[in-house]
Amino acid sequence: MWRSLCRSSMGTTVWAKPTRLLFVILIAAGPLLAESFPDIEYSRAGGEILLLDAEVPQGPGPFPAAILVHGGGFEAGDKRTYIKYIFEPLSEGGFVWFSINYRLSPKHRFPAATDDVAEAVRFVRRNASKFKVDVSRIALIGESAGGHLVSYVGVRRPPGAEVAAVVSFYGIHDFVAFSAHYRGDSEVTERFLGVRRLTAATTGALIAASPIEFADKRSAPFLMIHGVEDEGVPFEQSTAMCASLTGEGVPCSVISVQGGHGMNTWEPNPELHHYKQEMIDWLWRTLP
């Protein structure tokens, strides 16, 4: 079937081609039926078994897919924490989604985590038929540390890990500017990169891990979602990355939220939830 059913904001039923469909979620109607696949091994690296959870809509598919990468300062969190607030919007929006674990710092420093994200994309591509995934419509979505990881993989495009869209929530895109914001002394860069202080000798390592350095015209379209009151990762990290992408001719949008760092801090305030629907709308507009 070339048609897919969606709900409009007025509760009417509309039919449209899935490649051009703009979903407007009616949250009150509840989640669409889906099948869950918890704790699937997608890779082994550095002596660790890496797992993901999958949620697949009912129906023949293939569906657009989102691979989700949690935050936690590169050292904490897992596939069921922090990023969990977008599980339901993605399910209701008609997406297959995969939420992944990855190797954490400081035990596993850069590029271990970015390698794991790339391997998760390859796993989804290899198993597309099992999970009803349309391989031409895969998005990477990450928040905080995960926002950096998806942006890095999105602009670097490792072989077999190319994606059609990237959504980065309040991620670090320029480690030099980030370190300078903290007066050249950052525990985050020390954990993730093994670099504590910003000096002439350490700048190269900070640049090598910064997605903004690799933005070019071949990058996938990007969406940045960031709290304007973020005291952990400056809002300018997202706007600067977006400016770099648009300067290369790559579509990029920014959704600003009147809050601080983390969708978990936004969740208690319903007035800040607009980003969920706006993200789903952007994904349906952007994925080919």
Contacts in CASP RR format, 6 or more apart in sequence:
PFRMAT RR
TARGET T0000
AUTHOR 0000-0000-0000
METHOD contacts of the structure
MODEL  1
MWRSLCRSSMGTTVWAKPTRLLFVILIAAGPLLAESFPDIEYSRAGGEIL
LLDAEVPQGPGPFPAAILVHGGGFEAGDKRTYIKYIFEPLSEGGFVWFSI
NYRLSPKHRFPAATDDVAEAVRFVRRNASKFKVDVSRIALIGESAGGHLV
SYVGVRRPPGAEVAAVVSFYGIHDFVAFSAHYRGDSEVTERFLGVRRLTA
ATTGALIAASPIEFADKRSAPFLMIHGVEDEGVPFEQSTAMCASLTGEGV
PCSVISVQGGHGMNTWEPNPELHHYKQEMIDWLWRTLP
1 60 0 8 1.000
2 17 0 8 1.000
2 18 0 8 1.000
3 15 0 8 1.000
3 16 0 8 1.000
3 17 0 8 1.000
3 18 0 8 1.000
4 15 0 8 1.000
4 16 0 8 1.000
4 17 0 8 1.000
4 18 0 8 1.000
4 21 0 8 1.000
5 13 0 8 1.000
5 14 0 8 1.000
5 15 0 8 1.000
6 13 0 8 1.000
6 14 0 8 1.000
6 16 0 8 1.000
6 21 0 8 1.000
6 23 0 8 1.000
6 24 0 8 1.000
6 93 0 8 1.000
7 13 0 8 1.000
7 14 0 8 1.000
7 24 0 8 1.000
7 25 0 8 1.000
7 26 0 8 1.000
7 29 0 8 1.000
8 14 0 8 1.000
8 24 0 8 1.000
8 26 0 8 1.000
9 24 0 8 1.000
9 26 0 8 1.000
11 26 0 8 1.000
11 29 0 8 1.000
16 22 0 8 1.000
18 63 0 8 1.000
18 64 0 8 1.000
19 137 0 8 1.000
19 287 0 8 1.000
19 288 0 8 1.000
21 284 0 8 1.000
22 281 0 8 1.000
22 284 0 8 1.000
22 285 0 8 1.000
23 93 0 8 1.000
23 94 0 8 1.000
23 280 0 8 1.000
23 281 0 8 1.000
23 284 0 8 1.000
24 277 0 8 1.000
24 281 0 8 1.000
25 89 0 8 1.000
25 92 0 8 1.000
25 93 0 8 1.000
25 276 0 8 1.000
25 277 0 8 1.000
25 280 0 8 1.000
27 92 0 8 1.000
29 92 0 8 1.000
30 92 0 8 1.000
31 88 0 8 1.000
31 91 0 8 1.000
31 92 0 8 1.000
32 57 0 8 1.000
32 58 0 8 1.000
32 91 0 8 1.000
32 92 0 8 1.000
32 93 0 8 1.000
32 94 0 8 1.000
33 57 0 8 1.000
33 58 0 8 1.000
34 55 0 8 1.000
34 56 0 8 1.000
34 57 0 8 1.000
34 58 0 8 1.000
34 91 0 8 1.000
35 55 0 8 1.000
35 56 0 8 1.000
35 58 0 8 1.000
36 53 0 8 1.000
36 54 0 8 1.000
36 55 0 8 1.000
36 56 0 8 1.000
37 53 0 8 1.000
37 54 0 8 1.000
37 55 0 8 1.000
37 56 0 8 1.000
37 131 0 8 1.000
38 53 0 8 1.000
39 51 0 8 1.000
39 53 0 8 1.000
40 51 0 8 1.000
40 52 0 8 1.000
40 53 0 8 1.000
40 54 0 8 1.000
41 49 0 8 1.000
41 50 0 8 1.000
41 51 0 8 1.000
42 50 0 8 1.000
42 51 0 8 1.000
42 52 0 8 1.000
42 100 0 8 1.000
42 119 0 8 1.000
42 120 0 8 1.000
42 123 0 8 1.000
43 50 0 8 1.000
43 116 0 8 1.000
43 119 0 8 1.000
43 120 0 8 1.000
43 123 0 8 1.000
44 50 0 8 1.000
45 103 0 8 1.000
45 112 0 8 1.000
45 115 0 8 1.000
45 116 0 8 1.000
45 119 0 8 1.000
46 103 0 8 1.000
46 108 0 8 1.000
46 112 0 8 1.000
48 103 0 8 1.000
48 108 0 8 1.000
50 100 0 8 1.000
50 101 0 8 1.000
50 102 0 8 1.000
50 103 0 8 1.000
50 116 0 8 1.000
50 119 0 8 1.000
50 120 0 8 1.000
51 79 0 8 1.000
51 100 0 8 1.000
51 101 0 8 1.000
52 79 0 8 1.000
52 98 0 8 1.000
52 99 0 8 1.000
52 100 0 8 1.000
52 101 0 8 1.000
52 120 0 8 1.000
52 123 0 8 1.000
53 79 0 8 1.000
53 80 0 8 1.000
53 98 0 8 1.000
53 99 0 8 1.000
54 96 0 8 1.000
54 97 0 8 1.000
54 98 0 8 1.000
54 131 0 8 1.000
55 87 0 8 1.000
55 90 0 8 1.000
55 91 0 8 1.000
55 96 0 8 1.000
55 97 0 8 1.000
56 63 0 8 1.000
56 96 0 8 1.000
56 131 0 8 1.000
56 132 0 8 1.000
57 63 0 8 1.000
57 91 0 8 1.000
57 94 0 8 1.000
57 95 0 8 1.000
57 96 0 8 1.000
57 132 0 8 1.000
59 132 0 8 1.000
60 132 0 8 1.000
61 132 0 8 1.000
61 134 0 8 1.000
62 128 0 8 1.000
62 132 0 8 1.000
62 133 0 8 1.000
62 134 0 8 1.000
62 135 0 8 1.000
63 94 0 8 1.000
63 95 0 8 1.000
63 96 0 8 1.000
63 132 0 8 1.000
63 133 0 8 1.000
63 134 0 8 1.000
63 137 0 8 1.000
64 94 0 8 1.000
64 95 0 8 1.000
64 96 0 8 1.000
64 134 0 8 1.000
64 137 0 8 1.000
64 138 0 8 1.000
64 139 0 8 1.000
64 283 0 8 1.000
64 284 0 8 1.000
64 287 0 8 1.000
65 95 0 8 1.000
65 96 0 8 1.000
65 97 0 8 1.000
65 98 0 8 1.000
65 124 0 8 1.000
65 131 0 8 1.000
65 133 0 8 1.000
65 134 0 8 1.000
65 137 0 8 1.000
65 138 0 8 1.000
65 139 0 8 1.000
66 90 0 8 1.000
66 95 0 8 1.000
66 96 0 8 1.000
66 97 0 8 1.000
66 98 0 8 1.000
66 138 0 8 1.000
66 139 0 8 1.000
66 140 0 8 1.000
66 141 0 8 1.000
66 167 0 8 1.000
66 283 0 8 1.000
67 97 0 8 1.000
67 98 0 8 1.000
67 100 0 8 1.000
67 117 0 8 1.000
67 120 0 8 1.000
67 121 0 8 1.000
67 124 0 8 1.000
67 138 0 8 1.000
67 139 0 8 1.000
67 140 0 8 1.000
67 141 0 8 1.000
67 150 0 8 1.000
67 163 0 8 1.000
68 79 0 8 1.000
68 83 0 8 1.000
68 86 0 8 1.000
68 87 0 8 1.000
68 90 0 8 1.000
68 97 0 8 1.000
68 98 0 8 1.000
68 99 0 8 1.000
68 100 0 8 1.000
68 141 0 8 1.000
68 142 0 8 1.000
69 83 0 8 1.000
69 100 0 8 1.000
69 102 0 8 1.000
69 117 0 8 1.000
69 140 0 8 1.000
69 141 0 8 1.000
69 142 0 8 1.000
69 143 0 8 1.000
69 146 0 8 1.000
69 147 0 8 1.000
69 149 0 8 1.000
69 150 0 8 1.000
70 77 0 8 1.000
70 78 0 8 1.000
70 79 0 8 1.000
70 81 0 8 1.000
70 82 0 8 1.000
70 83 0 8 1.000
70 99 0 8 1.000
70 100 0 8 1.000
70 142 0 8 1.000
70 143 0 8 1.000
70 144 0 8 1.000
70 145 0 8 1.000
70 146 0 8 1.000
71 77 0 8 1.000
71 82 0 8 1.000
71 83 0 8 1.000
71 142 0 8 1.000
71 143 0 8 1.000
71 144 0 8 1.000
71 145 0 8 1.000
71 146 0 8 1.000
71 147 0 8 1.000
72 82 0 8 1.000
72 144 0 8 1.000
72 145 0 8 1.000
73 144 0 8 1.000
73 145 0 8 1.000
73 188 0 8 1.000
73 191 0 8 1.000
73 192 0 8 1.000
74 104 0 8 1.000
74 105 0 8 1.000
74 113 0 8 1.000
74 145 0 8 1.000
74 188 0 8 1.000
74 191 0 8 1.000
74 192 0 8 1.000
75 104 0 8 1.000
75 105 0 8 1.000
75 106 0 8 1.000
75 191 0 8 1.000
76 104 0 8 1.000
77 104 0 8 1.000
78 101 0 8 1.000
79 99 0 8 1.000
79 100 0 8 1.000
79 101 0 8 1.000
80 99 0 8 1.000
82 143 0 8 1.000
82 144 0 8 1.000
82 262 0 8 1.000
82 263 0 8 1.000
82 264 0 8 1.000
83 99 0 8 1.000
83 141 0 8 1.000
83 142 0 8 1.000
83 143 0 8 1.000
83 263 0 8 1.000
84 99 0 8 1.000
85 263 0 8 1.000
85 264 0 8 1.000
85 266 0 8 1.000
85 267 0 8 1.000
85 276 0 8 1.000
86 141 0 8 1.000
86 263 0 8 1.000
86 276 0 8 1.000
86 279 0 8 1.000
87 97 0 8 1.000
87 99 0 8 1.000
89 276 0 8 1.000
89 277 0 8 1.000
89 279 0 8 1.000
89 280 0 8 1.000
90 97 0 8 1.000
90 280 0 8 1.000
91 97 0 8 1.000
92 280 0 8 1.000
93 280 0 8 1.000
95 283 0 8 1.000
96 131 0 8 1.000
96 132 0 8 1.000
96 133 0 8 1.000
98 120 0 8 1.000
98 124 0 8 1.000
98 131 0 8 1.000
100 116 0 8 1.000
100 117 0 8 1.000
100 120 0 8 1.000
102 112 0 8 1.000
102 113 0 8 1.000
102 116 0 8 1.000
102 117 0 8 1.000
102 120 0 8 1.000
102 149 0 8 1.000
103 112 0 8 1.000
103 113 0 8 1.000
103 116 0 8 1.000
104 113 0 8 1.000
105 112 0 8 1.000
105 113 0 8 1.000
105 191 0 8 1.000
105 192 0 8 1.000
106 190 0 8 1.000
106 191 0 8 1.000
106 192 0 8 1.000
106 194 0 8 1.000
109 191 0 8 1.000
109 192 0 8 1.000
109 193 0 8 1.000
109 194 0 8 1.000
110 192 0 8 1.000
110 193 0 8 1.000
110 209 0 8 1.000
111 209 0 8 1.000
113 145 0 8 1.000
113 149 0 8 1.000
114 149 0 8 1.000
114 152 0 8 1.000
114 153 0 8 1.000
114 156 0 8 1.000
115 158 0 8 1.000
117 140 0 8 1.000
117 146 0 8 1.000
117 149 0 8 1.000
117 150 0 8 1.000
117 152 0 8 1.000
117 153 0 8 1.000
117 161 0 8 1.000
118 153 0 8 1.000
118 158 0 8 1.000
118 160 0 8 1.000
118 161 0 8 1.000
119 161 0 8 1.000
121 138 0 8 1.000
121 140 0 8 1.000
121 153 0 8 1.000
121 160 0 8 1.000
121 161 0 8 1.000
121 162 0 8 1.000
121 163 0 8 1.000
122 160 0 8 1.000
122 161 0 8 1.000
124 131 0 8 1.000
124 133 0 8 1.000
124 138 0 8 1.000
125 133 0 8 1.000
125 135 0 8 1.000
125 138 0 8 1.000
125 160 0 8 1.000
127 133 0 8 1.000
128 134 0 8 1.000
128 135 0 8 1.000
136 164 0 8 1.000
136 288 0 8 1.000
137 164 0 8 1.000
137 287 0 8 1.000
137 288 0 8 1.000
138 163 0 8 1.000
138 164 0 8 1.000
138 165 0 8 1.000
139 163 0 8 1.000
139 164 0 8 1.000
139 165 0 8 1.000
139 166 0 8 1.000
139 167 0 8 1.000
139 283 0 8 1.000
139 286 0 8 1.000
139 287 0 8 1.000
140 150 0 8 1.000
140 153 0 8 1.000
140 154 0 8 1.000
140 163 0 8 1.000
140 165 0 8 1.000
140 166 0 8 1.000
140 167 0 8 1.000
141 150 0 8 1.000
141 166 0 8 1.000
141 167 0 8 1.000
141 168 0 8 1.000
141 169 0 8 1.000
141 279 0 8 1.000
142 149 0 8 1.000
142 150 0 8 1.000
142 167 0 8 1.000
142 168 0 8 1.000
142 169 0 8 1.000
142 171 0 8 1.000
143 169 0 8 1.000
143 170 0 8 1.000
143 171 0 8 1.000
143 262 0 8 1.000
143 263 0 8 1.000
144 169 0 8 1.000
144 170 0 8 1.000
144 171 0 8 1.000
144 233 0 8 1.000
144 261 0 8 1.000
144 262 0 8 1.000
145 171 0 8 1.000
145 172 0 8 1.000
145 192 0 8 1.000
146 168 0 8 1.000
146 169 0 8 1.000
146 171 0 8 1.000
147 168 0 8 1.000
147 169 0 8 1.000
147 170 0 8 1.000
147 171 0 8 1.000
147 172 0 8 1.000
148 168 0 8 1.000
148 171 0 8 1.000
148 172 0 8 1.000
148 173 0 8 1.000
148 211 0 8 1.000
150 166 0 8 1.000
150 167 0 8 1.000
150 168 0 8 1.000
151 166 0 8 1.000
151 168 0 8 1.000
151 171 0 8 1.000
151 173 0 8 1.000
151 211 0 8 1.000
151 222 0 8 1.000
151 241 0 8 1.000
152 209 0 8 1.000
152 211 0 8 1.000
152 214 0 8 1.000
153 161 0 8 1.000
153 163 0 8 1.000
154 162 0 8 1.000
154 163 0 8 1.000
154 166 0 8 1.000
154 211 0 8 1.000
154 219 0 8 1.000
154 220 0 8 1.000
155 211 0 8 1.000
155 214 0 8 1.000
155 215 0 8 1.000
155 216 0 8 1.000
155 219 0 8 1.000
156 211 0 8 1.000
156 214 0 8 1.000
157 218 0 8 1.000
157 219 0 8 1.000
162 220 0 8 1.000
163 220 0 8 1.000
164 220 0 8 1.000
164 221 0 8 1.000
164 286 0 8 1.000
164 287 0 8 1.000
164 288 0 8 1.000
165 220 0 8 1.000
165 221 0 8 1.000
165 222 0 8 1.000
165 223 0 8 1.000
165 283 0 8 1.000
165 286 0 8 1.000
165 287 0 8 1.000
166 219 0 8 1.000
166 220 0 8 1.000
166 221 0 8 1.000
166 222 0 8 1.000
166 223 0 8 1.000
167 222 0 8 1.000
167 223 0 8 1.000
167 225 0 8 1.000
167 279 0 8 1.000
167 282 0 8 1.000
167 283 0 8 1.000
168 222 0 8 1.000
168 223 0 8 1.000
168 224 0 8 1.000
168 225 0 8 1.000
168 238 0 8 1.000
168 241 0 8 1.000
169 224 0 8 1.000
169 225 0 8 1.000
169 226 0 8 1.000
169 262 0 8 1.000
169 263 0 8 1.000
170 225 0 8 1.000
170 226 0 8 1.000
170 227 0 8 1.000
170 230 0 8 1.000
170 233 0 8 1.000
170 237 0 8 1.000
170 238 0 8 1.000
170 261 0 8 1.000
170 262 0 8 1.000
171 226 0 8 1.000
171 233 0 8 1.000
171 237 0 8 1.000
171 238 0 8 1.000
172 178 0 8 1.000
172 188 0 8 1.000
172 210 0 8 1.000
172 233 0 8 1.000
172 237 0 8 1.000
173 210 0 8 1.000
173 211 0 8 1.000
173 212 0 8 1.000
173 237 0 8 1.000
173 238 0 8 1.000
173 240 0 8 1.000
173 241 0 8 1.000
174 210 0 8 1.000
174 211 0 8 1.000
174 212 0 8 1.000
174 213 0 8 1.000
174 237 0 8 1.000
174 240 0 8 1.000
174 241 0 8 1.000
175 189 0 8 1.000
175 193 0 8 1.000
175 206 0 8 1.000
175 207 0 8 1.000
175 209 0 8 1.000
175 210 0 8 1.000
176 198 0 8 1.000
176 203 0 8 1.000
176 206 0 8 1.000
176 207 0 8 1.000
176 210 0 8 1.000
177 234 0 8 1.000
177 236 0 8 1.000
177 237 0 8 1.000
177 240 0 8 1.000
178 186 0 8 1.000
178 188 0 8 1.000
178 189 0 8 1.000
178 233 0 8 1.000
178 234 0 8 1.000
178 237 0 8 1.000
179 185 0 8 1.000
179 186 0 8 1.000
179 189 0 8 1.000
179 195 0 8 1.000
179 197 0 8 1.000
179 198 0 8 1.000
179 206 0 8 1.000
180 198 0 8 1.000
181 234 0 8 1.000
184 197 0 8 1.000
184 198 0 8 1.000
185 196 0 8 1.000
185 197 0 8 1.000
185 198 0 8 1.000
186 196 0 8 1.000
186 198 0 8 1.000
187 196 0 8 1.000
189 195 0 8 1.000
189 196 0 8 1.000
189 206 0 8 1.000
190 196 0 8 1.000
192 209 0 8 1.000
193 205 0 8 1.000
193 206 0 8 1.000
193 209 0 8 1.000
194 205 0 8 1.000
195 202 0 8 1.000
195 205 0 8 1.000
195 206 0 8 1.000
198 206 0 8 1.000
207 213 0 8 1.000
211 241 0 8 1.000
212 240 0 8 1.000
212 241 0 8 1.000
212 244 0 8 1.000
215 241 0 8 1.000
215 244 0 8 1.000
215 245 0 8 1.000
215 248 0 8 1.000
215 250 0 8 1.000
216 248 0 8 1.000
216 250 0 8 1.000
217 248 0 8 1.000
217 249 0 8 1.000
217 250 0 8 1.000
219 245 0 8 1.000
219 248 0 8 1.000
219 250 0 8 1.000
220 250 0 8 1.000
221 250 0 8 1.000
221 251 0 8 1.000
221 252 0 8 1.000
221 286 0 8 1.000
222 241 0 8 1.000
222 242 0 8 1.000
222 245 0 8 1.000
222 250 0 8 1.000
222 251 0 8 1.000
222 252 0 8 1.000
222 253 0 8 1.000
223 252 0 8 1.000
223 253 0 8 1.000
223 254 0 8 1.000
223 255 0 8 1.000
223 279 0 8 1.000
223 282 0 8 1.000
223 283 0 8 1.000
223 286 0 8 1.000
224 238 0 8 1.000
224 239 0 8 1.000
224 241 0 8 1.000
224 242 0 8 1.000
224 252 0 8 1.000
224 253 0 8 1.000
224 254 0 8 1.000
224 255 0 8 1.000
225 238 0 8 1.000
225 254 0 8 1.000
225 255 0 8 1.000
225 257 0 8 1.000
225 275 0 8 1.000
225 279 0 8 1.000
226 233 0 8 1.000
226 235 0 8 1.000
226 237 0 8 1.000
226 238 0 8 1.000
226 239 0 8 1.000
226 254 0 8 1.000
226 255 0 8 1.000
226 256 0 8 1.000
226 257 0 8 1.000
227 235 0 8 1.000
227 256 0 8 1.000
227 257 0 8 1.000
227 258 0 8 1.000
227 259 0 8 1.000
227 260 0 8 1.000
227 261 0 8 1.000
227 262 0 8 1.000
227 266 0 8 1.000
228 235 0 8 1.000
228 256 0 8 1.000
228 257 0 8 1.000
228 258 0 8 1.000
228 259 0 8 1.000
228 260 0 8 1.000
229 258 0 8 1.000
229 259 0 8 1.000
229 260 0 8 1.000
230 259 0 8 1.000
230 260 0 8 1.000
230 261 0 8 1.000
230 262 0 8 1.000
231 260 0 8 1.000
231 261 0 8 1.000
232 261 0 8 1.000
233 261 0 8 1.000
235 256 0 8 1.000
238 254 0 8 1.000
239 254 0 8 1.000
241 252 0 8 1.000
242 252 0 8 1.000
242 253 0 8 1.000
242 254 0 8 1.000
245 251 0 8 1.000
245 252 0 8 1.000
246 252 0 8 1.000
251 286 0 8 1.000
253 282 0 8 1.000
255 275 0 8 1.000
255 278 0 8 1.000
255 279 0 8 1.000
255 282 0 8 1.000
257 266 0 8 1.000
257 272 0 8 1.000
257 274 0 8 1.000
257 275 0 8 1.000
258 271 0 8 1.000
258 272 0 8 1.000
259 265 0 8 1.000
259 266 0 8 1.000
259 272 0 8 1.000
260 266 0 8 1.000
263 275 0 8 1.000
266 272 0 8 1.000
266 273 0 8 1.000
266 275 0 8 1.000
267 273 0 8 1.000
END
